[in-house]
Amino acid sequence: MTKQRIGIWIIGAWGGVSTTAAVGLSALQKGTTGASGLVSENPFFEKLNLAKWDQFVIGGHEIRDTSFVDAAKHFSETSGVFHPALLQSVESELKAFDQNVKPGTLIHVGDTIRSLAGNSVKQYDQETLQDTISRLSADISEFQQKHDLAHVIVVNLASTEPPVEESAKTLSLDELKQALASAETSPVPASTLYAIAAMHAGCSHINFTPSAGTDLPALVELAEEKNVLHAGRDGKTGETLMKSVLAPMFAHRNLNVMSWVGHNIFGNLDGKVLDDPVNKSNKVHSKDHLLTEILGYKPQTLVSIEYIESMGDWKTAWDHIHFQGFLDTKMSLQFTWQGTDSILAAPLVLDLVRFTEREWRRGDRSGVMSHLSSFFKSPMQATTPEFERQYQQLEEWANKVSEESQSS
């Protein structure tokens, strides 16, 4: 039996994480890289019969004028991540993926993201909001038909938007449909417009960014109406991952955390966008709320994110934890996390696509996939903020899917 082909449609297709995911997928398809960093390659998940790497094809929306090939070469030159021989071996695959990328939208993206836009997307500046949604949705449907894809999973990897307007957080689906009559009356950002277009095309949706995406009541309703799966928000890759592992230790040992300071520096495109205080506020909130949820009280906290251009995609996070132990003795723990932002994030994107495809394949499934909470800083409908418990929920889901498969 011929294996079904699956589409990965990326919002922000030529960004650092997206390009790394495309290079990684191509290398996996050619068998020239190992499985390190891929959760879905853990032996525990072999029983799921996950989609094979050669079943996937990439396309997407982008606002900049570049390509996977050019972005990967720039990435290699500025961050030293990709070996030139690796890029040469996957160049033909990247060029094929490039043919599937279409111009996105600049509606409600904010001034900083708009400043990155190329000429290809600016031709749609006079487009109505409804025409934009129809165009974005048609792009995905055309991609699905062109490549004879059984299903398409849309992944938001675009730059972090400014915080969503408060009015959008209370809209019902009916109210949102009325508000979408024009860009002037619509309070939702571009990430949500992309999500609406994805759902209209019948696609699953993953929001790997701090942007609103589907994390609004109206979009939760729309997912149920369209019978589609979705999950998010904001990939948990580095410092916050450490917080979700270490904070429970302090709570379980009854050590009082008085303060937790996290200082982050990096120099990629995401860092450049987050250099805007408005965009940064969205990311800081996503990184900062976790401690209160785990500890049950709010210590003094400080999260700083600074753009240091020379660092490229390399990220350093330094954390200082000041805590109180027995006999009111004050002590401290410090750690430094250093890694490349995109290398940490890209395999998780590929994992999420595989797990989402498997949940879609179960049939008659829609709504928020809360069992994927371990992948996100601000997971939708999560029942616990602790990484270990979240990961147990992923394993419990895998056991359930495996049992269903064996009994059918």
C-alpha positions in Angstrom: 0.0 0.0 0.0 1.3 3.4 -0.9 2.2 5.6 2.1 0.1 8.8 2.4 2.0 12.0 1.9 1.7 14.7 4.5 2.2 18.5 4.1 4.0 20.8 6.6 2.9 24.3 5.8 5.1 26.8 7.7 4.1 30.4 8.6 7.4 32.2 8.5 8.8 29.7 6.1 12.3 31.1 5.6 13.1 32.0 9.2 15.8 30.3 11.3 13.8 27.5 12.9 11.9 26.9 9.7 15.0 26.6 7.6 16.6 24.4 10.2 13.5 22.1 10.1 13.7 22.0 6.3 17.4 21.2 6.3 16.9 18.6 9.1 13.9 16.9 7.3 15.9 16.7 4.1 18.8 15.2 5.9 16.5 12.7 7.7 14.9 11.7 4.3 18.4 11.1 2.8 19.6 9.2 5.9 22.5 11.5 6.5 21.8 12.5 10.1 20.9 10.8 13.3 17.8 11.2 15.5 19.4 13.1 18.4 17.0 15.8 19.7 13.9 14.2 18.2 11.4 13.1 21.0 9.4 11.1 18.5 12.4 8.9 17.8 12.5 7.7 21.5 12.0 3.9 21.5 8.9 4.4 23.7 7.0 5.8 20.7 7.9 3.1 18.2 4.5 1.5 18.9 2.7 4.5 17.4 3.6 3.7 13.8 4.4 7.4 13.2 4.7 8.7 9.7 8.1 8.2 8.1 10.2 11.2 7.2 10.0 10.6 3.5 6.2 11.1 3.7 6.6 14.8 4.4 6.8 17.8 2.1 7.3 21.5 3.1 5.6 24.7 1.9 4.5 27.9 3.6 3.9 31.6 3.8 6.6 34.2 4.1 6.8 38.0 4.1 10.5 38.3 3.2 12.2 37.9 -0.1 14.7 35.1 0.3 14.7 31.3 0.0 15.5 28.1 2.0 18.8 27.8 0.1 19.9 31.4 0.8 18.6 31.4 4.4 20.5 28.2 5.1 23.7 29.6 3.6 23.4 32.8 5.6 22.7 30.8 8.7 25.8 28.7 8.1 28.0 31.8 7.6 26.7 33.7 10.6 26.3 30.9 13.2 28.4 28.1 11.9 25.6 25.6 12.4 25.3 23.8 9.1 28.4 22.2 7.5 28.7 23.3 3.9 28.8 19.7 2.8 25.4 19.1 4.5 23.9 22.1 2.7 25.3 20.9 -0.6 23.8 17.5 -0.1 20.2 18.8 0.5 20.2 21.8 -1.9 18.0 20.2 -4.4 15.4 19.3 -1.7 15.5 22.9 -0.4 15.0 24.3 -3.9 12.0 22.0 -4.3 10.5 23.2 -1.0 11.2 26.9 -2.1 8.7 26.3 -5.0 5.9 25.8 -2.4 6.4 29.1 -0.5 3.8 31.9 -1.1 3.6 35.6 0.1 1.9 35.9 3.5 0.2 39.0 4.9 1.1 42.2 6.7 -2.3 42.8 8.3 -1.9 43.5 12.0 1.8 42.2 12.2 3.1 45.3 13.9 5.6 47.9 12.7 8.8 45.9 13.5 7.7 42.8 11.6 6.4 45.0 8.7 9.9 46.5 8.4 11.2 43.1 7.4 8.8 42.7 4.5 9.9 42.3 0.9 8.3 43.4 -2.3 6.5 40.1 -3.0 4.1 40.5 -0.1 3.6 44.3 -0.4 1.7 43.8 -3.6 -1.2 42.6 -1.4 -1.3 45.8 0.8 -4.6 46.9 -0.7 -6.2 43.5 -0.3 -9.3 43.3 1.9 -9.1 41.1 5.0 -11.6 38.6 3.7 -9.7 38.4 0.4 -6.5 37.8 2.4 -8.0 34.9 4.4 -9.4 33.4 1.2 -6.0 33.8 -0.6 -4.0 32.2 2.3 -6.5 29.3 2.6 -6.4 28.8 -1.2 -2.6 28.7 -1.1 -2.7 25.8 1.3 -5.4 23.9 -0.6 -3.4 24.3 -3.8 -0.3 22.9 -2.1 -2.3 19.9 -0.9 -3.7 19.2 -4.3 -0.5 19.7 -6.1 1.4 17.2 -4.0 -1.6 14.8 -3.5 -1.4 15.2 0.3 -3.6 13.3 2.6 -3.4 16.0 5.2 -1.6 19.4 5.9 -0.4 20.5 9.2 0.2 24.3 9.5 2.9 25.4 11.9 3.3 29.0 13.0 7.0 29.8 13.2 6.7 33.5 12.4 8.3 36.3 14.4 6.6 37.2 17.7 3.8 39.7 17.3 2.8 42.5 19.7 0.3 41.3 22.4 -3.2 40.7 21.2 -5.8 43.3 21.8 -7.9 42.7 25.0 -11.1 42.8 23.0 -10.1 39.7 21.0 -9.8 37.6 24.2 -13.6 37.7 24.9 -15.0 37.4 21.4 -17.3 34.5 20.6 -17.0 32.9 17.1 -20.1 34.7 15.9 -18.7 38.0 17.1 -15.4 37.3 15.5 -17.0 36.5 12.2 -18.7 39.9 12.3 -15.5 41.7 13.3 -13.7 40.1 10.3 -15.7 42.2 7.9 -12.6 44.4 7.6 -9.1 45.0 9.0 -10.4 48.1 10.7 -13.0 46.2 12.8 -10.9 43.1 13.3 -8.9 43.0 16.6 -7.0 39.8 15.8 -3.4 39.6 14.7 -1.9 38.0 11.7 -1.1 34.8 13.5 -4.9 34.3 14.1 -5.7 35.2 10.5 -3.3 32.5 9.3 -4.9 30.1 11.8 -8.4 30.9 10.4 -7.2 30.3 6.9 -5.7 27.0 8.0 -8.9 25.8 9.6 -10.9 26.8 6.6 -8.7 24.6 4.5 -9.3 21.7 7.0 -5.7 21.7 8.3 -4.4 20.9 11.8 -2.6 23.9 13.4 0.5 24.2 15.7 1.5 27.5 17.2 5.1 27.4 18.2 5.3 31.1 18.9 4.2 33.4 21.8 1.7 35.1 19.4 -2.0 34.5 19.9 -2.6 32.1 17.0 -5.5 29.8 18.1 -5.3 30.7 21.8 -8.5 32.7 21.7 -12.1 31.5 22.6 -13.4 32.2 19.1 -10.6 30.1 17.5 -11.3 27.2 20.0 -14.9 27.4 18.8 -13.8 27.5 15.1 -11.6 24.4 15.5 -14.6 22.5 16.8 -16.8 23.8 14.0 -14.3 22.8 11.4 -13.4 19.6 13.1 -9.7 20.3 13.2 -6.9 19.7 15.7 -4.7 22.4 17.2 -2.1 23.0 19.9 0.3 25.7 21.2 1.7 28.1 22.5 5.4 29.1 22.4 7.9 26.3 22.0 9.7 25.3 25.2 13.3 24.8 24.2 15.9 26.2 26.6 15.7 28.3 29.8 12.0 27.8 30.4 12.4 24.1 29.9 15.0 24.2 32.7 12.6 26.2 34.9 9.8 23.6 34.4 12.3 20.9 35.5 14.0 22.7 38.4 11.1 24.6 40.0 9.3 21.4 41.0 12.4 20.3 42.8 12.3 23.4 45.0 8.6 22.9 45.6 8.9 19.2 46.5 11.8 19.9 48.9 9.9 22.8 50.4 12.7 25.2 49.6 11.4 28.8 49.5 12.4 30.5 46.2 12.8 34.2 47.1 13.9 35.4 43.6 14.7 34.0 40.2 16.5 36.1 37.6 16.9 35.0 34.0 19.0 36.9 31.5 18.9 35.9 27.8 21.0 37.1 25.0 20.9 36.1 21.3 21.3 37.6 17.9 19.1 36.0 15.3 16.1 37.5 13.5 13.8 36.6 16.4 16.1 38.5 18.7 16.0 41.5 16.4 12.2 41.5 16.5 12.2 41.1 20.3 14.4 44.2 20.5 11.1 46.0 20.1 9.7 46.5 23.6 6.2 45.9 22.4 7.0 42.5 20.8 9.3 41.6 23.7 6.5 42.0 26.3 4.6 39.0 24.7 7.7 36.8 25.0 8.6 37.9 28.6 5.1 37.1 29.8 5.3 33.6 28.2 8.6 32.9 30.0 7.7 34.4 33.4 4.3 32.9 34.4 5.6 29.4 34.9 7.2 29.8 38.3 4.1 31.0 40.0 2.1 28.1 38.6 4.6 25.5 39.8 5.6 27.0 43.2 2.1 28.2 44.2 3.4 31.6 45.1 5.2 34.4 43.2 8.8 35.0 44.0 10.5 38.2 42.8 11.3 37.5 39.2 13.1 39.3 36.4 13.3 38.1 32.8 15.5 40.0 30.4 15.9 39.4 26.7 18.6 41.3 24.8 19.5 41.4 21.2 23.3 40.9 20.6 23.7 40.8 16.9 27.2 39.2 16.9 25.9 36.1 18.5 23.8 35.0 15.5 21.6 32.1 16.4 23.6 31.2 19.5 21.7 31.8 22.7 23.0 32.2 26.2 20.7 32.1 29.2 22.1 32.8 32.7 19.8 32.2 35.7 20.3 33.1 39.4 18.0 31.4 41.9 18.1 32.7 45.4 16.3 30.4 47.8 15.9 29.8 51.6 16.5 26.5 53.3 16.4 25.1 56.9 17.0 27.6 59.7 16.2 30.4 57.2 19.6 30.0 55.6 19.9 31.7 52.2 21.5 29.9 49.4 21.7 30.1 45.6 21.8 28.1 42.4 23.1 29.4 39.1 23.1 27.8 35.7 24.1 28.8 32.2 22.3 27.4 29.1 24.1 27.8 25.8 22.9 26.5 22.5 21.7 27.5 19.1 18.1 28.6 19.2 17.0 26.9 15.9 18.8 23.6 16.5 16.9 23.3 19.8 13.6 24.2 18.3 13.5 22.6 14.9 13.4 18.9 16.0 10.5 19.7 18.3 8.6 21.2 15.3 9.1 17.9 13.4 8.0 16.0 16.5 4.9 18.0 16.8 4.0 17.4 13.2 4.4 13.6 13.6 2.4 13.5 16.8 -0.3 15.7 15.3 -0.5 13.6 12.1 -0.9 10.5 14.3 -3.7 12.0 16.3 -5.4 13.1 13.0 -5.1 9.6 11.7 -7.1 8.3 14.6 -10.1 9.9 13.0 -13.0 11.9 14.5 -10.6 14.1 16.5 -10.8 17.8 16.9 -9.9 20.6 19.4 -6.9 21.3 21.6 -4.3 18.5 21.8 -3.4 19.1 25.5 -1.3 15.9 25.5 1.4 17.9 23.7 1.8 20.4 26.6 5.4 19.3 27.3 6.4 21.1 24.1 5.1 24.5 25.0 5.8 27.4 27.5 2.2 28.4 27.6 0.3 25.2 26.6 -3.4 25.6 25.9 -5.7 23.7 28.3 -2.8 22.3 30.2 -3.6 20.5 33.5 -0.1 20.8 34.9 2.9 23.2 34.4 5.6 20.6 35.4 7.6 19.2 32.5 7.8 15.6 33.9 4.0 15.4 34.4 3.4 16.9 31.0 5.7 14.3 29.4 3.8 11.5 31.3 0.6 12.8 29.6 2.3 12.4 26.2 3.2 8.8 27.1 -0.3 8.1 28.4 -1.7 9.3 25.1 0.8 7.1 23.2 -0.3 4.1 25.2 -4.0 4.8 24.5 -3.4 5.2 20.8 -1.3 2.0 20.7 -4.0 0.0 22.5 -6.7 1.3 20.1 -4.5 0.3 17.2 -4.0 -3.2 18.5 -7.7 -3.7 19.2 -9.0 -2.5 15.8 
